[in-house]
Amino acid sequence: MQEDNKYKVIVAHPGKQHSFKTATALYEKGMLFNYITTVYDKPGSITHFANKLLTGSDKKKAKSRRSDTLPDSKVYQFFELYGLINIFLPRLKFLSKYKYWWNNWLNDRFGKKVAKYAIKNNVDAVISYDYNSLALFEYLKAKAPHIKRILDVSIANRIYAKDVFQRDVNKTGETGVYSENLDVWEESSLNRVKNEIDLASHFLVPSQIVKESLIFSGVEDNRISVVPYGVNTDQFSYVKKQTIHKPLKLLYVGGIIYRKGIHHLLNIAEILGPDVVDINLVGKYDTNSCLYKRGSKLDNVRFLGFLTHDVLFEQYRESDFFIFPSLCEGYALVMLEAQSCGMPIICSDHSGGNDDIINGFNGYVFPATDDEALIKCIKKIISNPDCISYMSENARETASKMTWEAYNSLLIDTVIKILNKASYEITMSEVSQN
């Protein structure tokens, strides 16, 4: 760890997301004051004790609530028991309807306590995360406006998403996105998002689509910094592809939901037919959903469910192109994982990872919800079957440049610039007053 920076920064998240990565980057530069969360597996914690009682996937998930790159002394926990309840609440069907209320209640209590801690320790900034920061930023702005309120926005916000979803419903007549995203249609939820955005001093985003969503919601361009996520390519076996299969084998990994554009993927499977495309869908699915019922009737669509890493890697090797038709995303890390294995990408321009896709070089990008444009991409690939060798190599090369080390470096540079500017503004204000 380098102790060469004058700034003190708190990273706070009641859940996890990529906050471990953010905290680690700051710690390695000597800028992390503390990482604050709810559930964390360290000696003496409730989580650590609970791990001894858990089994299977629950134990694995609990163990993931720990970072090997952060010393325990840098990790503080607030409201741990409430955080554990927040994790298990959705599993209790008779209580699941309260999950949004409980989540907001916990976020607000957690945020206010983080704000008081930040003020007490006179830190320079707090980095917090989308949908978790309203009470934290309200308190800081009212009591300590000099502390920078940096909002890390991981996905295109709900205000923008509502507009995208509604246009898709108008276009397709598919209304499943309504029930999947109830919070997007609730005025109280949208007001929380708007107020949180208005209270932030600066924004960190992983992609242009997230930046676009903030500008759509009234944020000035100069308050937004794009810091793309990374991937550890050493964890993925690269096998260069030589030629495409017939039919073209497409692989999707993610939630089997409307937001991910699965209904558009099923449209493609129906239109092109089993002689042209073969689609494997990896991810949790609901056998009662309209998407599953529709897709299970198609000969060229298979629902594979959740796959372990070793089986998933086989899918990466055996498939031709990775496809990601999302309507609204942040930065789909699974796209970087696929590229690490040498898979070229076909993705929508709302997928986040499209920022690094160049048509005909390492994949193809099409406008979200545009089935005709997607079909054209597929036909281009089929008409030039040997292109996959060149694109496979370039996909791996693209992923090799998108490292977490690159993320760390850009994040640190960005945070220092934000705080240098704030320090300069404070100095100039003091000079003018004198």
HELIX and SHEET records of a PDB file:
HELIX    1   1 SER A   19  GLU A   28  1                                  10    
HELIX    2   2 ILE A   46  ASN A   51  1                                   6    
HELIX    3   3 GLY A   56  LYS A   63  1                                   8    
HELIX    4   4 ASP A   72  LYS A   74  5                                   3    
HELIX    5   5 GLU A   80  PHE A   88  1                                   9    
HELIX    6   6 LEU A   89  ARG A   91  5                                   3    
HELIX    7   7 SER A   96  TYR A   98  5                                   3    
HELIX    8   8 LYS A   99  LYS A  120  1                                  22    
HELIX    9   9 LEU A  134  LYS A  143  1                                  10    
HELIX   10  10 ARG A  158  THR A  172  1                                  15    
HELIX   11  11 GLY A  176  GLU A  180  1                                   5    
HELIX   12  12 LEU A  182  TRP A  185  1                                   4    
HELIX   13  13 GLU A  187  LEU A  199  1                                  13    
HELIX   14  14 GLN A  208  PHE A  216  1                                   9    
HELIX   15  15 ASP A  221  ARG A  223  5                                   3    
HELIX   16  16 THR A  233  GLN A  235  5                                   3    
HELIX   17  17 TYR A  258  LYS A  260  5                                   3    
HELIX   18  18 ILE A  262  LEU A  272  1                                  11    
HELIX   19  19 CYS A  290  GLY A  295  1                                   6    
HELIX   20  20 HIS A  309  GLU A  318  1                                  10    
HELIX   21  21 LEU A  333  SER A  340  1                                   8    
HELIX   22  22 GLY A  353  ASP A  356  5                                   4    
HELIX   23  23 ASP A  371  SER A  383  1                                  13    
HELIX   24  24 CYS A  387  LYS A  401  1                                  15    
HELIX   25  25 TRP A  404  GLN A  433  1                                  30    
SHEET    1   A 7 VAL A  75  GLN A  77  0                                        
SHEET    2   A 7 LEU A  32  THR A  37  1                                        
SHEET    3   A 7 VAL A   9  ALA A  12  1                                        
SHEET    4   A 7 ALA A 125  TYR A 129  1                                        
SHEET    5   A 7 LYS A 148  ASP A 152  1                                        
SHEET    6   A 7 HIS A 202  VAL A 205  1                                        
SHEET    7   A 7 ILE A 224  VAL A 226  1                                        
SHEET    1   B 6 VAL A 301  GLY A 305  0                                        
SHEET    2   B 6 VAL A 277  VAL A 282  1                                        
SHEET    3   B 6 LEU A 248  VAL A 253  1                                        
SHEET    4   B 6 PHE A 321  PHE A 324  1                                        
SHEET    5   B 6 ILE A 345  SER A 348  1                                        
SHEET    6   B 6 GLY A 363  PHE A 366  1                                        
END                                                                             
